[in-house]
Amino acid sequence: MLKKILKRGLSAARTAKEMGKGLILGAPGVGHGVGEYEDFERIRAEAAALDANEGVDADDGSDMEAISGGTREISAEDLRILLEVEQPEDHPLILDVREAHEWDSGHLPGAMHVPLGALDARIGDLAQGKAVVTYCASGVRSIDASYVLKRHGWADVQALAGGIQAWIRAGSPLE
């Protein structure tokens, strides 16, 4: 039995090694060329059909225009340095889009809290024209938040790569 467990572990380690090599070296790593085989038109059509069934008209073009440039990300280290060297009036708005219980467990110094689900409704609370860095726990909701901000006219939006977890791993302080 021990031999079987060790064999599985070795197989998992080899897979992880190949995935890591693909992430570091790029092509032909794991996942390389996946886009060549995906039927993006079919995927978009299925998503539009689901939206229509739910009464949502997401195909008015505004969402695609907002996300067409993608989301720029900033590393925890770069953000920490920016906050240390720039004058406070030149700091971007640091926007925490996590839920209240996450905010209460600690947040970036000087951050403003607006949960992602409330962002559209509270968009008027944000200073228009100011650069914004969004963050969440791991970086997924912050990207969604960047799209919401772009739809509302913000041009200078970045997401904290890896979220607050990356901030903590970098040894940066929390409030």
Secondary structure, 3 states (H helix, E strand, C coil): CHHHHHHHHHHHHHHHHHHHHHHHHCCCCCCCCHHHHCCHHHHHHHHHHHHHHCCCCCCCCHHHHHHCCCCEEECHHHHHHHHHHCCHHHCCEEEECCCHHHHHCCCCCCCEECCHHHCCCCHHHCCCCCCEEEECCCCHHHHHHHHHHHHCCCCCEEEECCHHHHHHHCCCCCC
